[in-house]
Amino acid sequence: MNKELIVRSSSDIVDFALLKDGKLIELHKDEEDNNFAVGDIFIAKIRKVIPGLNAAFVNVGYEKDGFLHYHDLGPKLPSLLKFIKRVSTGKLRDYSLKDFPFEKDLDKNGSIANALKSNQSILVQVVKEPISTKGPRISSELSIAGRYIVLVPFSNRISISQKIESQEEKDRLKRLVKSITPKGFGVIIRTVAEGKKVAELDSDLQNLLTRWTAMCKKLYKAHHPTKVLGEMNKASSILRDIFNDSFSGIVVDDEELYIQVKDYVQKIAPKKESIVKYYKNGIPVFEKYGIERQIKTSFGKTVSMAKGAYLVIEHTEAMHVIDVNSGNRSNKEKSQEDTALEVNLISATEIARQLRLRDMGGIIVVDFIDMGRAENRKQLYNHLREEMKDDKAKHKILPPSKFGLVQITRQRVRPERNIKTKEENPNLVGGDEIEAPIKVVQRIKQDLERIIKKDYKKITLNAHPFIAAFLTKGYPSVRTKWFFEHKKWVKIIPRDAYTYLEYHFFDKDGNKIN
């Protein structure tokens, strides 16, 4: 399995495409004006305490106030509030917490009215970006993420990722981290820390303590609200969270960003520094790696898959709904049950990819094709779980219901990626929008695959001159690739009378093939 990160930079936006064996599985965007990214920490003031919701609204500088629930305050809130007050007034200049007198923990079943009051200063961290009409979801239980560990101020716990399976390795890491963690701080050990030496963990810890100190220095007489700690740039944060030994290439088309990425990779994985490449070809980098084509065919309401199957993805206010369709594929050699299983397994793989690609969160309901056998339903469930194993977002999958529905919940921390794939209809000025032309070529290919199975002696395709030229020009042309794949030559005739996206197949007698 090869993973590649392709980075495209423009004046104010940087796009990140993660490819797995050449297939697009994640798409991220870094915009300069995103001031409320997950992980950002603000010094802010409580606008209003709402006992009925057991929550408070906090002015963090966004058009809508941030929402802070009692359960997101954290048990160490009294200590945090005391620390903020003393640092903001200049009475405390030692930010190490080793001699800081901690307060009694907050009652986990208490009331927000007893914990906070209006106009009070508080440090909060963004845990969910503003989505739709809602302001950011925030927490006062702070954490600063590093490559191998996450630093948690005002804590004394050493936690470890559940994805590290070896108990011996867990004990080793806990022992090492406990020996280097200063008093007043807790640590969460990340999955990528597995097998790392104490020097690497300590270097990461010292870097996080430096960031904590720099943040605290900004609190003295700070304006409210002010961002006092920002997440690192998107390139570094993505590499921090997803980079591992399976990466075979990182390609960047901007020289300044290339130097930043190379420096960061050199710090976290010196042996992998050579995989970072600066791209300066005349062809746009997303075109070169086929990403633009995959974006056009992967977003939108209908998503095509192998063997004629397709998904229909729709969104409501409450949930996302995905319908699995077998299309008009014919498979006479297998039973209906076997065909349903095959389509469902293909769909499960694509659904796992779509959830990551679009960053869909909340409740997702998938209507798979009904299967009568319990072992087939279990196989589908296990396959979907396996395909979603690499998804960084927290998620839960329920087994198929009696109606063949699979319910998924997936953590939503930022707005869903929604890319417009339809274009203006070239045949009708001011008319409806149509699918991107590149999708038409994909549909022609799928129709051809079905026709070839019916063993026609001769196949002719009539299409608009632009589409005909796209299929026949260059070497190897699309038509030549069809010949190599199916051992069947398709005659292509340009037809001036056809609308731009119109096409028809004909047999040797000139009869239209439906």
N, C-alpha and C positions, 0 to 999 in steps of 0.2 A: 504494500500500500504506500503510494507516494502522496505527500501533501505539498502543495505549493501555495504561497501567498503572493498575489499579484496586487501591486499598489499603483493606483492612478491618481496623479495630483493635478489640480487646476488652481486658479488664483485663490479661491477661498474654500474649496471642498476637496477632501481626499477620500477616495473610494478604495475599499479593501475587499478583494475577492479571494475566498479560500476554496481551493480546488482539491478534490480527493480523486486520484487517478484520472485527472482531467475533467472531472464533473464538478460543477459549481454547487457547493453545499452551504456556504455562508456569504453574506454580502453586508458589509458595514459601511457607514458614511460618517466622516468627521467634518462637521461644519464649524467654522470659527465662532459663530454666534450662539453655539450651544453652551449656555452658562449654567445648566442644571443637569450635568451628567451624573450617572450613578457613581457614588464614591466621593463627590464634592462635599466639603464641610464648610458651613456658614456660621458666623456669629450673628445671631438674630434676636428678635424680641417677640415675646408672646403677644399676639393681637387679642385673642379672646379665648377664654376657657369655657368649654361646653360640657357641663356635668352630665347632661342627658345622653351624650355620645361617649362620655368618659374619654374625651379627647380635647385637644387644643388646636387652634389655627395660628400659624406662625408666619410672620412677614419675613420672607427670604428674598424679596426683591422681584418676585414673579408677579404677573398680573393677577393670579389667584394665589391665595395664601397656601402654604404647605400644611399638610394634615399630619398631626402628631398624636397617635393613639397612646393610651396609658400603657399598653403592653409593649410599646416601642420605646418607652422611657429608659428601660434598663434598671437593674437593681441598684446600681451605683450612682443614680441621679443626684441624691443629696451631696455626695462627695464632688461630683462634677460641678454642680451649681456653686458650691463653696470655692472650688478651685478657680472658676471663671471670675467670681467676684473679687478674689484676692489678686489674681493676675491682671485683671482689667484696671484695677485701681493702683497697680504698681507695688502692692504690699508683698507680692511673692515673685521672686526672680529666678528661683530654682525650679525648673520644670521636670526634674527627674522623678518626682513622686516618692523617692526613697524615705524622706522624712515627713511627707505630707500626712496629716492626721485624717484618716478616713472616717466618714459618718456612718451611721447605722443604715443597713440596706433598706430599700424601699419595699413596702408590703406589696407582694405580687397581686393581691386582690383588693388593693386600695382604690381610692377615688382621685381623679385628676385634680379636683378642687383642693385637695390637701397637699398636692405635690407641686403645683405651679400656680402662678397668679399673673394677671395681665400686666404687660409692660416689663416683664422680667427678662433679663438677658439669658441666652441659652446657646449652647453649641449643638447644631443638628447636622446630620449627614443625609444626603439624598439616597434613598433606597429604591425609588421608582420615579422615573422621569415624568414630567407633565404629559398626560395623555388625554386627548380630546378636550373636554371642558374642565378637566380636573387639574388642580395644581400638583406639585411634586409631593410624593409620599416621603416622609422624613422620619428619622430615628435619632434619639440622643444617646444611643448605645454605639459609641464610635469605634471604628476599626480602620486600620491603614494597611492596605494589601501590598505585599512584596512578592518576589518570585517564588520563594519557598515557604514563607510564613506570612501570617496576618497578625499585626500587632494590635492588641486590645487594651487601651489605657483603662486604669481604675479596675483592674481585674487581677485575679491570681490563678486563673485556670489555665491548664495546658491541655488543649483539645487536639484531636488528630483526625484527618480525613478517613472516612469509612471505606474509601476505595483502596486504601492500603490494607491488603488482606493478611499479611504475615504478622502474627502476634509478636514474634521476636523482633521484627523491624519496628513495629509500633513502640515496643518497650525501649529499644535503642534510641529512637528519635526523641521520645519523651524525656529520657534520661539526659540526652545531650542538650536539648532545648532548655530544660529546667536549670541546667548548670550555667547557662549564659544569659538567662532572662533576668533583667533587673527587677527589684522590688516595686510593686505598684502597677506592674503590667502583666497581662495575660497574653497567650500566644495560641493561634490556631495553625497547626502544621498542615500544609497543602500536600496534595497527592504527588506533585513533582519533587518533593523533598526526599522521596524514597531513594535510599542508597547514597545520599549526600553526606559529605564529611562535615565535622563541626566547624571548620574554618569557613565553608561556604554558607552555612546557616548563620554564623556570627556576622559575616560580612553583610548579609541581607538584613539582619536585625539592626546592626549599627546604622545602616542606610535609613531604615524606618524610624529609628530614634532621632536621627538628624532631621527628618521631615517633621516629626512631632515637635521638636524644639523650635524649628523655623515657624511652624504654625502658631505656637504659643507666643512667640515674640510679636506677632501681629495683633494680639488681643489687647495690648495696652492702649487705652483710649481709642479703640477701633470704632469706626462708624457702624451703625446697624441699619440694614444688613450688609455684611461684607463676606465675600468668599475668602476664607483664610487658608484653605488647603484644596487645591484642584487636583483632579485625577491627572496622571501623566498623559502626554499626548497619545492619541488613539493608536498610533503604530506601536508604541512601546507597551500600552496596556493590552492590546490584542496579543502581541508576542508573549507578554508575561503570562497570559491566561491560557493560550492554546499551543504555544511552541513546545515541541518535543523532538526526540531523535528521528521520528518518522518523516520530518520535513526534508524535502529534497531540493527546494529552491524558494528563494524570496526575491521577487523581481520588482524593482522600483523605477518609475520613469522620471523622477525628479532628483537632481543631483544633491541638493541640500538634504532632502528627506532620506535619500540613499545613505548619506554619511551618518545621519542620526540612527537609522536602523542598523547599519553595520556596527556602529559603536556599541549599541545596546546588545546586539547578538554576541559581540566579542566579550561583553561583561558576563552574560548569562550562560553562554555556551561557546567558549573560545574555539573549539574544534570545528564548529559549524559556521564560522565566520565566512568561509569561502563560498557558501551557497547563496550569499547576498549578491545580487547582480544589478548593475545599473543598465537600464534599457534605454537605448537611444536610436532605435530603428525608426524609419519614416512612418511605418504603419502604427496607428495607435495601439497601445499595449493590450487593451481589452479586446480589440479586433484580432490581434495576433494570437491570443490564447483562446479565442472562440467564446469569450465571456459575453459580449454583446448579443450574440446569437442565442446563448443559453438564457440570458435575461428576457429576451423577447418571447421565448418559447416556454419559460418557466413561470412567469407571472400572468395575471389575468384570470378570468373565471374558469376557463377550461384548460386542463393540463394533459397533454398527450403522453402516452407511455408506450412501452414495447408491445408488439403483437396486437396493435389496434385498440388496446384498452385506454381509458382516459378517466380523469378525475374532474368533478365539478365542485369548485370551492366557493362557498357563499358565506357572507358575514352578516350577522344580526347584531343588535345592541347587546344581547345577552351572551351569545356564543358564536363559534365558527362551526359550520356544517360542511362535511365533505362526503360526496356521493361517489361510490366506486361503480364504474360501468365497464362491461366487457367489450363494448363496441359491437361491430358487426363481423367480428372474427369468426371463422368456422373451424372447428376442430373435430372431425368425425371420428378420429381414432380414440378419443377419450370420452369418458362419461361426463355428464353435466357437473357432477360433484368434483371430478378431477379438474375440469376447466375452471370452476369457481375457485378452487384452492389455488390454482396457478395464477389466476388474475389477482386474487386477494394478496398473495405473497409479493407479487410485483408491485401492487398498490401500496402495501405496507412500507416497502423500501422507499418509494417515492414520497409517501406521506411524511415519513421521518425526515426526509430531505427538505420538504416544503415547509415544515414547522420551523426548522432552523433558518432556512433561506429567507422566509418572510418574517421571522421572529414573531410568530403567532403565539399569543398567550391567552390565559383565561381557560374557558371550557371549550373543548373541541369534541364534536360528536361525529364519528365516522360510520357511514352506512355501507358496510361491506356486503358482498353478494352472499346470500343465504347458503349455508352449508349444513347438511343433515348429520354428518358424523362428528361426534364429540372430539375424537382425536384430531380431526382437521381444524376444528376451532381452537384447540389447545396449541396446535402447531403454529397457527396464525398469530395467536397471542404471544407465544414465545419468540417468534420471528420479529414481531413489532418491538418487543422489549429489547431484543438484541440490536436492532437497527437504531434505536434511540439511546443506546448505552453511552455513546460519545457526546450526547447533547449536554452542554454545560448548564443549561437552565434546569431548575428543579422541576420534576414532572412526575405524574402518577398515571398509570394505565390500568383500567379495570378490564377484566375478562369480557369477551363478547356476551351480550345479553341474549335472552330468548328470541329477540327480534333481529339478531345479527348486528346490533349496534355496539361500537366500542367507544367508551368515554375516556377522554384524556384531559387532565388538567396540567397546564404548563405555566411556569412562572412568567409573569409579564412585568418587566422593569423599564421598558421603553416603548415608544409607539411602534406599531407594526410597519414593516417595510411594504409600501404600496407603490409599485411602479406602473405607470400607464403604458400599456402595450398596444392599444388601438391607435390608429392613425386616420387622418382625414381621407375620405373616400375620393380617389382620383377621378372616378367616373361621374361624380355628382358634386358640383360646386355648392358648398353650404349644406351638403346632405349629411347622412349618418356617418358615424365612424366605422371603420372596418378593422379586422385583424391585421397585424403587421404582415407585409408581403412575405417575409422570411418564413412565416408559419404556413403559408400556402405551399411552399416547396416541401415542407415537412409533410403536409397532408397529401400531396401528390405521391410522395414516396410511400406513405402508408397504404394509399389506394392501390398503387402498383404492386406492392407485396401481396395484397389479397387477390388481385387479378392473376398474378403469376401462378398462384396455387391452383387456379382453375385450368391451367395448362392450355392457354390459347396459343395457336401456332404463330400468330403474328399480332403485335400490339402497336398501335399508333396513338400518339398523344397530340392533340391539338390544343394550342395555348396562345395567349397574347404574345406578340413579338418580344416584349421585354423578358417575360418568363422563359420563353423558348431560348433566347440568347443566354440567359443565366444558366440554363441546364446544359447547353451544348458548347459554350465557348471555354477556351483554356484547356490546359492538360495537367492532371487528368480532370476532365469535365465531370459534372454530376452524372451525366448519362453514362460516361465511361466507368465510373464507380459502380453504377447499377449493373453494368455488364459483368464486371469482375465478381460482383456479389451474387447475381442471380443467373449468370450465363445466358442472358436473354437480351438481345438488342432491341431497343425501343426507338421507333421512328418518331421524330418530333417535327411537327409542321406548325410554323407561325401563322396565326390567323388574325388579320387586321380587324375583322368584324367583332372579335371577342372583347368584352370588357377586361379591364386590367387583371382581375383575379379569377377570370373564368377559364375553365379547362375541361376537356372531355377525352375519354379513352375510346378507341374504336378497334374492332377485330379486323381480320383479313378481308371480310366482305363489306367493310364500311359500316357495319352496324354498331351503334353506340353501346358501350359496355356500362351497365349500371353498377 
